[in-house]
Amino acid sequence: MSMHPQALDELGRARYALLRSFRRDGTPVDTPIWFGLDGDGDALLFRTKVGPKTRRLAARRDVELAACDYRGRVRAGAPTVAGRATILSGAEAERANRMLHRRYGWQWNVVPLIKIPGVTNVHQDLCVRQKLRRARDRRVWPDSVIVRVELP
């Protein structure tokens, strides 16, 4: 993927972005994400479960992004943008989570908890009581983090 000035415009109109992070050996790993643009579009915010992706981002902060569909399919020739990821904590993470909740509404806390064909769902195995608790919880979940990607 290469940087392209139209990428920010496309991301601004998209509901999903393909996040390309990199393993220590440089191998790319693509993941579709829900996201929100922060401020004047100088940063992108997303939530992820603590695990392999957060370890990749801690080891190598460089990422690439492109608008995509819910399965991560980027249309041919779609522009991309490079960025640097930072895992947020505390008040910054909570503010970003509120912004993302406003963008996605009720789906923000419900969709990650249910099985959707063709979509990797990291929280689908929680018990019903935990799912109900999380569906109502407006805070950052204990096993999740909010990531900020600085854009050019």
ChimeraX attribute file (.defattr): number of C-alpha atoms within 10 A of each C-alpha:
attribute: neighborCount
match mode: 1-to-1
recipient: residues
	/A:1	13
	/A:2	11
	/A:3	16
	/A:4	13
	/A:5	11
	/A:6	12
	/A:7	18
	/A:8	24
	/A:9	12
	/A:10	17
	/A:11	24
	/A:12	16
	/A:13	9
	/A:14	16
	/A:15	17
	/A:16	23
	/A:17	30
	/A:18	25
	/A:19	24
	/A:20	18
	/A:21	24
	/A:22	20
	/A:23	15
	/A:24	12
	/A:25	7
	/A:26	9
	/A:27	9
	/A:28	14
	/A:29	14
	/A:30	16
	/A:31	17
	/A:32	22
	/A:33	22
	/A:34	19
	/A:35	25
	/A:36	27
	/A:37	21
	/A:38	16
	/A:39	8
	/A:40	6
	/A:41	15
	/A:42	13
	/A:43	19
	/A:44	24
	/A:45	24
	/A:46	21
	/A:47	23
	/A:48	17
	/A:49	15
	/A:50	13
	/A:51	11
	/A:52	10
	/A:53	17
	/A:54	21
	/A:55	13
	/A:56	16
	/A:57	20
	/A:58	13
	/A:59	12
	/A:60	17
	/A:61	17
	/A:62	18
	/A:63	21
	/A:64	23
	/A:65	29
	/A:66	28
	/A:67	28
	/A:68	21
	/A:69	15
	/A:70	17
	/A:71	15
	/A:72	18
	/A:73	15
	/A:74	18
	/A:75	11
	/A:76	6
	/A:77	7
	/A:78	14
	/A:79	21
	/A:80	23
	/A:81	20
	/A:82	21
	/A:83	19
	/A:84	19
	/A:85	23
	/A:86	17
	/A:87	19
	/A:88	16
	/A:89	14
	/A:90	9
	/A:91	9
	/A:92	12
	/A:93	21
	/A:94	18
	/A:95	15
	/A:96	24
	/A:97	24
	/A:98	14
	/A:99	17
	/A:100	21
	/A:101	18
	/A:102	13
	/A:103	16
	/A:104	14
	/A:105	12
	/A:106	12
	/A:107	13
	/A:108	18
	/A:109	21
	/A:110	14
	/A:111	14
	/A:112	18
	/A:113	22
	/A:114	16
	/A:115	14
	/A:116	11
	/A:117	7
	/A:118	8
	/A:119	13
	/A:120	13
	/A:121	14
	/A:122	13
	/A:123	16
	/A:124	15
	/A:125	12
	/A:126	13
	/A:127	10
	/A:128	11
	/A:129	9
	/A:130	12
	/A:131	19
	/A:132	14
	/A:133	11
	/A:134	19
	/A:135	17
	/A:136	11
	/A:137	11
	/A:138	14
	/A:139	14
	/A:140	19
	/A:141	16
	/A:142	9
	/A:143	10
	/A:144	13
	/A:145	21
	/A:146	25
	/A:147	24
	/A:148	24
	/A:149	23
	/A:150	18
	/A:151	18
	/A:152	13
